[in-house]
Every structure is written in structure tokens, then in C-alpha cells.
Amino acid sequence: QLQQLIEPTKIYVKSVLSLLEKHSIHAISHITGGGLLENIPRVLPDDLAAELDDTSWQLPDIFQFLQDSGNIEMTEMYRVFNCGVGMVLILDADASADAIQHLKAQGENAWLIGKIVKN
């Protein structure tokens, strides 16, 4: 499991560029330091927030290992790590199914992980 920690960063450029040819993407958040909880708000206007559904993707084994080994609360995991979600694309809800299908055809893991709501 620890071998996963030294794998190179995934590059999403080709997949995202091909998606941009089909859909308008309102915001893109590369989930790095700051995890899901700090990175997504950085790309949103102050009057909007992301509501995430953490049941929509499976926490990879390495993150479960880190959580269990360090006895880390899930909120802290989402604040520090990407928890298996390397990039978040924000686009119109009615385009999400097609975008997910497109990204999967490009070899990416893709899920609808939430929605954007007014603050």
C-alpha cells in the first residue's frame, strides 16, 4: 500500500481539454494540499458552496489505511487529502452524465460527487 504514496501525480490535461471541446466547464479544482474541503471553495464565488456526497465514490485503500493508522477523523481526511478525487470539474448539472461518460472513455475515474448550492 505504501508504494501508492510515491506514485507520480496524475496529469489530467488531455482528458480535460477533450471535455472542453464538448462542454463548458465553469471551474476546475485540482485537489492537492488542502484536500477537498479547502480546494473546491477556492474556485467558487463567495455566494456559492459545494455540497459533497461522500458515498458517490469509494475511498481508496491507501486513504483507509492512513485514516485507520493515524486514527484521523474523516473531516480531517477531507481537509488534508484528496481521498481519491484528484480533480473536480464544475459544470451544468444537465451535462454531468455526458461529461462522466466522456471522461471514463478517456480512461479516467469519474463520478458525480455533489452539487453547487447558494450560501
Buried (B, 14 or more C-beta within 10 A) or exposed (E): EEEEEEEEEEEBEEBBEEBEEEBEBEBBBBBEEBBBBBBBBEBBEEEBBBEBEBEEBEBBEBBBBBBEEEEBEEEEBBBBBBBBBBBBBBBEEEBBEEBBEBBEEBEBBBBEBBEBEEE
